[in-house]
Amino acid sequence: MQLLELCREMEIEVAVPENEARKSALPEDGRLAAVVPRLEDEQVDFCVAMGGDGTILRALNRFRDMATPVLGINFGRMGFLSAFGPGDISRQLRPVLAGEFTLLDLCLLRMRLGEESRLAFNDVVVHKPDGGSVIRLAYSVGDVEMDSFQCDGLVAATPAGSTAYNLSNGGPLASLALEAFILSAIAPHTLHSRPLVLAAGERVRIINRSMSAEASLFLDGRAEGSLPPGGEVEISLSGRKAHLVQAAGADFFQTLRQKFIRPQK
């Protein structure tokens, strides 16, 4: 309600999807906000996502080609993508709504599966079936097949996604300024698997070399179908960018230090 009251005071029109309005017991008289069936069907200039990093990812994905700027207010655990937490709303939200913010234009991954093409903000994951044994995956860069091994899966991650699944695989953390993506293996059954950093313009093909097991596909944690034996998926950087709102003066490495290296008590 604090956000909505502030927007009314600043004469900012607000739209809230029906499911969120119900959860928040929003007044139905339209005094604070217009309640709409689907936010993505509206002409939205700016989105505020209140929750954890998963909420921010879902907000980015609500809008076509992730073109709408999203401000994250952290009500979750990590909040790496958030601009600030709930305790800073009264101090930091007003200047942001007044236009005092910076936009991080972040890389997106493009996954091609057959004739279909989809975008991911954090990562594309090819994973063994739930409860299944390891699968055999091969990967190629351009026309060169680099390796084939048994594993639980492979993760292709953007610099923003380098702090997510890629991090737990021992992959590198990447500056958000990089035009690059990372490929790392999940529990590889080999002694020579190493993460690989790829540049814009380079393409990775992941092929399911398992005899019978289908691999599962996930984009930003969402199930997106499967990869049958012999099937392949192509991953590269998209020419499009996602727009993440940061408070003025925010610093990526300061956030990285606070969240992952020396967490505040």
C-alpha positions in Angstrom: 0.0 0.0 0.0 2.9 2.3 0.7 3.9 2.1 -3.0 0.4 2.7 -4.2 -0.1 5.7 -1.9 3.2 7.2 -3.1 2.2 6.7 -6.8 -1.1 8.4 -6.1 0.7 11.3 -4.5 3.0 11.6 -7.5 0.1 11.3 -9.9 1.4 8.1 -11.5 -1.1 5.8 -13.0 -0.8 2.2 -11.6 -2.1 -1.1 -13.0 -2.2 -4.2 -10.8 -3.1 -7.7 -12.1 -6.2 -9.3 -10.7 -4.3 -12.1 -8.8 -2.1 -9.6 -7.0 -5.0 -7.3 -6.2 -6.8 -10.3 -4.5 -3.7 -11.3 -2.5 -3.2 -7.7 -1.3 -6.9 -7.0 -0.6 -6.7 -4.0 -2.9 -9.7 -1.7 -2.7 -12.0 -2.3 -5.7 -13.0 1.4 -6.2 -9.9 2.1 -8.3 -8.8 4.8 -5.9 -5.2 3.4 -5.7 -4.8 1.4 -8.9 -6.6 0.0 -11.9 -7.1 -3.8 -11.6 -6.4 -5.5 -14.9 -6.8 -9.2 -16.0 -3.2 -9.4 -17.4 -0.5 -6.9 -16.9 1.3 -7.9 -20.1 -1.7 -6.8 -22.1 -1.4 -3.2 -20.9 0.8 -0.4 -22.2 3.2 -0.4 -19.3 6.1 2.0 -19.2 7.7 0.8 -15.9 7.2 -2.3 -13.7 7.8 -2.7 -10.0 8.3 -6.3 -8.9 8.0 -6.9 -5.1 9.5 -10.3 -4.1 12.7 -12.3 -4.6 14.9 -12.8 -7.7 12.4 -15.3 -9.1 9.6 -12.6 -9.0 11.9 -10.2 -10.9 12.6 -12.9 -13.5 8.8 -13.5 -13.9 8.2 -9.8 -14.3 10.8 -9.4 -17.0 9.3 -12.4 -18.8 5.8 -10.9 -18.7 6.5 -8.3 -21.4 7.3 -8.9 -25.0 11.0 -9.3 -25.7 11.6 -8.2 -22.0 11.5 -4.6 -23.2 9.8 -3.0 -20.1 12.2 -1.7 -17.4 11.7 -3.6 -14.1 12.5 -2.4 -10.6 12.9 -5.1 -8.0 12.2 -4.5 -4.3 13.5 -7.5 -2.4 11.1 -9.4 -0.1 12.9 -12.6 -0.7 16.2 -14.2 0.6 19.0 -13.2 -1.8 17.7 -10.2 -3.8 20.7 -10.0 -6.1 18.6 -8.4 -8.9 16.8 -6.0 -6.6 17.5 -2.3 -6.4 16.7 -2.2 -2.6 14.8 -3.9 0.2 11.5 -3.1 1.9 13.3 -1.0 4.6 14.5 1.4 2.0 11.1 2.0 0.2 10.4 5.3 2.0 13.9 6.7 1.2 14.7 5.3 -2.2 11.4 4.8 -4.1 10.4 8.4 -4.5 13.6 9.4 -6.4 13.4 6.3 -8.6 9.8 7.1 -9.5 10.9 10.7 -10.2 13.4 9.4 -12.8 16.5 9.2 -10.7 17.8 5.8 -11.6 20.1 4.0 -13.9 19.2 1.2 -16.3 21.3 -1.9 -16.6 20.9 -3.3 -20.2 21.6 -6.9 -19.6 22.3 -9.8 -22.1 19.6 -12.2 -23.0 20.1 -15.8 -24.2 18.3 -17.1 -27.3 17.5 -20.8 -27.3 16.6 -22.3 -30.7 14.8 -25.6 -30.6 13.7 -26.7 -34.1 11.8 -23.8 -35.6 11.1 -22.2 -32.2 13.1 -19.5 -30.6 12.8 -18.3 -26.9 14.6 -15.8 -24.7 16.1 -16.3 -21.2 17.4 -13.7 -18.8 19.4 -15.9 -16.4 20.0 -19.3 -17.9 19.1 -22.2 -20.2 19.5 -25.6 -18.5 19.5 -29.0 -20.1 18.9 -31.5 -17.3 18.5 -35.2 -16.7 14.9 -36.3 -16.1 13.6 -36.0 -12.5 14.8 -39.0 -10.5 16.6 -40.4 -13.6 20.2 -41.4 -13.9 22.9 -39.3 -15.6 22.5 -38.5 -19.2 25.2 -38.2 -21.9 25.4 -34.7 -23.5 27.7 -33.4 -26.2 28.3 -29.8 -26.9 29.7 -28.0 -30.0 31.0 -24.4 -30.5 30.4 -23.4 -34.1 31.3 -26.5 -36.2 33.7 -28.0 -33.6 32.4 -30.7 -31.2 34.2 -29.9 -28.0 33.2 -32.8 -25.7 30.8 -35.5 -24.8 30.3 -36.9 -21.3 27.9 -38.2 -18.7 26.5 -35.6 -16.3 23.3 -34.3 -14.7 23.1 -31.5 -17.2 24.6 -28.3 -18.7 23.9 -24.7 -17.9 24.3 -21.8 -20.3 24.2 -18.6 -18.2 24.3 -14.8 -18.9 26.5 -12.6 -16.7 23.4 -11.8 -14.6 22.7 -15.6 -14.4 26.3 -16.4 -13.5 25.3 -15.9 -9.8 22.6 -18.5 -10.0 22.8 -22.2 -11.1 26.2 -21.5 -12.8 27.7 -20.4 -9.4 26.7 -23.6 -7.7 28.4 -25.6 -10.5 31.7 -23.9 -9.8 31.3 -21.6 -12.8 32.8 -18.1 -12.8 31.1 -14.9 -11.7 30.9 -12.4 -14.6 30.7 -8.7 -14.7 27.3 -7.4 -16.0 29.2 -5.3 -18.5 30.3 -8.3 -20.4 28.8 -9.3 -23.8 29.3 -13.0 -23.1 27.7 -16.2 -21.7 29.0 -19.1 -19.7 28.6 -22.9 -20.2 29.1 -25.1 -17.1 28.4 -28.7 -16.4 26.2 -30.1 -13.6 27.9 -33.0 -11.8 30.0 -34.1 -14.8 31.3 -37.7 -14.5 34.7 -36.8 -15.9 38.0 -35.3 -14.7 38.4 -32.8 -17.5 35.2 -30.7 -17.6 35.8 -27.0 -17.2 33.4 -24.0 -17.6 33.6 -22.2 -20.9 33.1 -18.4 -21.5 31.8 -17.6 -25.0 31.6 -14.2 -26.8 28.7 -12.5 -28.6 28.3 -14.1 -32.0 29.4 -17.6 -30.9 26.9 -20.4 -30.8 26.7 -23.5 -28.7 24.8 -26.6 -29.7 24.0 -29.2 -27.0 23.1 -32.7 -28.2 21.4 -35.4 -26.2 23.7 -38.5 -26.9 21.8 -40.7 -24.4 20.6 -44.0 -25.7 17.0 -43.6 -24.4 16.7 -40.9 -21.8 15.0 -37.6 -22.7 16.6 -34.5 -21.2 14.5 -31.7 -19.7 14.8 -28.1 -20.8 14.4 -25.1 -18.4 14.5 -21.4 -19.2 15.0 -19.2 -16.1 13.8 -22.1 -13.9 10.6 -22.7 -16.0 10.1 -26.1 -17.6 10.1 -25.6 -21.4 9.8 -29.1 -22.8 12.3 -31.9 -23.4 15.2 -33.0 -25.7 14.8 -36.5 -27.0 17.8 -38.8 -27.7 19.6 -37.4 -30.7 17.9 -34.0 -30.3 19.8 -30.8 -30.1 19.3 -27.2 -28.9 21.3 -24.1 -30.0 22.1 -21.3 -27.6 23.6 -17.9 -28.3 23.4 -14.3 -27.1 20.3 -12.4 -28.4 20.7 -9.0 -29.9 18.0 -7.8 -27.5 18.6 -6.7 -23.9 16.6 -6.8 -20.7 16.3 -3.5 -18.7 16.8 -3.8 -15.0 16.3 -0.6 -12.9 18.9 0.3 -10.3 19.0 3.1 -7.8 21.3 6.0 -8.8 24.9 5.2 -7.7 24.4 1.4 -7.5 27.6 -0.6 -8.0 27.6 -4.2 -9.3 30.7 -5.2 -7.4 29.5 -3.7 -4.1 26.3 -5.7 -4.5 28.4 -8.8 -5.3 30.5 -8.3 -2.2 27.5 -7.8 0.1 25.5 -10.7 -1.3 28.1 -13.4 -1.9 31.5 -12.5 -0.4 30.9 -10.7 2.8 27.1 -10.8 3.5 25.9 -8.2 5.9 24.9 -9.5 9.3 
